[in-house]
Amino acid sequence: MNRLLRPLKKLPELLDAIRIGLNKDKLYSEVNLYFQDESRFGLMTHIGKSLTAKGVKPIVKYQHAFKNTYLYGSFSPINGDSFVYEIEGVSSEIFYKYLLRFSEYKPEELKIIIIDNAGFHSMKEYTLPANIKLIRIPPYTPELNPSEKMWQHIKQYYKNKVFGTLDAVKQWLHLFIRDNINTQIVKSITHSSFFNESYKKCFDI
């Protein structure tokens, strides 16, 4: 196991404990693994590289503004499924509401969700839905959460755009995700040999 994955050496044990509980309770017909994260999108222009003729310096419009919204997303490396929720702000209450909505999506599915240690991810004051199980990656290890790559993928197309209103940003995000994020893309971007193999060993997929 390489150095980056050593902090997750207990993952197979955690998954096995979930499997035992699943067999005991027999409440769910499906089980899936997801990576969860959130990202900010707003009126400030996201500057990126542009393709131009050789020797021609690219010129793009730029807007300096501070209105933002956020995408909360969960992405499965197992079957490419995804659940994305747009809302303005980050807080424990918002994250909890996201998990409630996610639990209602395929309620017969037990959702094992890999999350980071952001402060607002603390759910100590909330009761999680029975079909939600959270597993945290160690602090300061975003490379262990492949959902980060999903935001990078979206922002490749979001770069160098100028939006007149925050509603226009939301509309663009809605249409892009609806038309461009599919199971093949999610699986190819979020696949992790370590996570996928650990999951398969526990759930015989």
C-alpha positions in Angstrom: 0.0 0.0 0.0 1.5 3.3 -1.0 2.2 6.1 1.5 -0.9 8.1 0.6 -3.2 5.2 1.3 -1.7 4.1 4.6 -4.1 6.4 6.6 -6.9 4.4 5.0 -5.6 1.0 5.9 -8.7 0.4 8.1 -11.1 1.0 5.2 -11.6 -2.8 4.5 -12.4 -3.3 8.2 -14.9 -0.4 8.1 -16.6 -1.7 5.0 -16.7 -5.2 6.4 -18.4 -3.9 9.6 -21.0 -2.2 7.4 -21.4 -5.5 5.4 -22.1 -7.5 8.6 -24.7 -4.9 9.7 -26.3 -5.0 6.3 -26.6 -8.8 6.4 -28.0 -8.7 9.9 -30.6 -6.0 9.3 -31.5 -6.9 5.7 -33.0 -3.5 5.2 -31.5 -2.7 1.8 -31.5 -4.4 -1.6 -28.5 -2.4 -2.8 -25.2 -0.9 -1.5 -23.0 1.6 -3.2 -19.9 3.6 -2.5 -19.7 7.4 -3.2 -17.1 10.1 -3.0 -18.6 13.4 -1.8 -17.4 17.0 -2.0 -18.6 20.5 -2.7 -17.2 23.3 -4.8 -17.9 27.1 -5.3 -19.0 28.6 -8.5 -19.8 32.3 -9.0 -19.7 35.5 -10.9 -15.9 36.0 -10.6 -14.4 34.8 -13.9 -12.5 31.5 -13.6 -9.4 32.1 -15.7 -7.9 29.3 -17.6 -5.9 28.5 -20.7 -7.3 29.2 -24.2 -6.4 27.9 -27.6 -5.2 30.5 -30.0 -3.0 30.8 -33.1 0.8 30.5 -32.5 2.2 33.8 -31.3 -1.2 35.3 -30.5 -1.8 36.1 -26.8 -5.3 35.1 -25.8 -7.6 37.8 -24.5 -10.6 37.0 -22.4 -13.2 39.1 -20.6 -12.9 39.2 -16.9 -15.3 40.0 -14.1 -14.4 40.7 -10.5 -17.5 39.9 -8.4 -18.2 37.9 -5.2 -21.7 36.4 -5.5 -21.4 32.6 -5.3 -23.3 29.4 -5.2 -22.1 25.9 -4.4 -22.5 22.4 -5.8 -22.7 19.5 -3.4 -22.0 16.3 -5.2 -21.6 12.5 -4.6 -20.1 10.3 -7.3 -19.8 6.6 -7.4 -16.7 5.0 -8.8 -18.5 1.6 -8.8 -21.4 2.2 -11.2 -21.0 5.9 -12.2 -24.1 7.1 -10.4 -24.1 10.7 -9.1 -26.3 13.1 -7.0 -25.6 16.8 -7.3 -27.3 19.5 -5.3 -26.9 23.3 -5.9 -27.4 25.7 -3.0 -25.9 29.0 -1.8 -23.7 28.5 1.2 -21.8 25.9 3.3 -22.8 24.9 6.8 -23.5 21.8 8.8 -27.2 22.4 8.4 -26.9 22.7 4.6 -24.8 19.6 4.5 -27.3 17.7 6.6 -30.1 18.8 4.3 -28.1 17.6 1.3 -27.7 14.1 3.0 -31.4 14.0 3.7 -32.2 14.6 0.0 -29.5 12.2 -1.1 -31.0 9.5 1.2 -34.4 9.9 -0.6 -32.6 9.2 -3.9 -32.8 5.4 -4.3 -34.0 4.9 -0.7 -33.5 1.1 -1.0 -29.8 1.7 -1.5 -27.3 1.8 1.4 -25.0 4.7 0.6 -21.4 4.5 1.9 -20.0 8.0 1.5 -16.3 9.0 1.6 -16.0 12.6 2.9 -13.3 15.0 4.0 -12.8 16.6 7.3 -14.3 20.1 6.6 -15.7 21.6 9.8 -19.2 21.8 8.4 -19.2 18.1 7.7 -19.5 17.5 11.4 -22.8 15.7 12.0 -22.6 15.3 15.8 -25.7 17.3 16.4 -27.8 15.6 13.7 -29.3 12.1 13.2 -28.3 10.7 9.9 -30.7 8.7 7.8 -30.4 5.0 8.3 -29.2 4.4 4.7 -26.3 6.9 5.0 -22.9 5.8 6.3 -20.0 8.3 6.4 -16.3 7.4 6.2 -13.8 10.3 6.6 -10.5 10.5 4.9 -7.6 11.9 7.0 -7.1 15.7 7.2 -5.2 17.5 4.4 -5.4 14.6 2.0 -7.7 15.8 -0.9 -5.9 13.5 -3.2 -7.7 10.6 -1.5 -11.1 12.0 -2.6 -11.5 11.6 -6.4 -14.6 13.8 -6.4 -12.2 16.7 -6.5 -11.5 15.6 -10.0 -15.1 16.0 -11.0 -15.0 19.7 -10.1 -11.8 20.1 -12.2 -13.6 18.5 -15.1 -16.5 20.9 -14.9 -14.3 23.9 -14.5 -12.5 23.1 -17.7 -15.7 24.2 -19.4 -16.6 26.9 -16.9 -13.3 28.8 -17.4 -13.2 32.2 -19.1 -16.9 32.7 -19.0 -18.6 35.9 -17.9 -22.1 35.6 -16.4 -24.4 38.6 -15.9 -26.2 37.2 -12.9 -25.9 34.4 -10.4 -29.1 32.9 -11.8 -27.2 32.6 -15.1 -24.4 30.7 -13.4 -27.0 28.3 -11.8 -28.6 27.8 -15.2 -25.3 27.0 -16.8 -24.4 24.5 -14.1 -27.8 22.8 -14.3 -27.6 22.4 -18.0 -24.0 21.3 -18.1 -24.5 18.6 -15.4 -27.7 17.4 -17.0 -26.2 17.1 -20.5 -22.6 16.2 -19.8 -22.2 14.3 -16.6 -23.0 10.6 -17.2 -22.1 7.3 -15.7 -19.1 6.7 -18.1 -17.5 10.0 -17.2 -18.1 9.6 -13.5 -16.5 6.1 -13.5 -13.5 7.1 -15.6 -12.8 10.2 -13.4 -13.4 8.8 -10.0 -12.1 5.3 -10.4 -9.6 4.3 -7.6 -8.1 0.8 -7.6 -7.8 0.9 -3.8 -11.4 2.0 -3.1 -12.9 -0.1 -5.8 -11.1 -3.3 -4.9 -11.8 -2.8 -1.1 -15.5 -2.4 -1.9 -15.6 -5.4 -4.2 -14.0 -7.7 -1.6 -16.6 -6.8 0.9 -19.7 -6.8 -1.2 -18.8 -9.5 -3.8 -19.5 -7.2 -6.8 
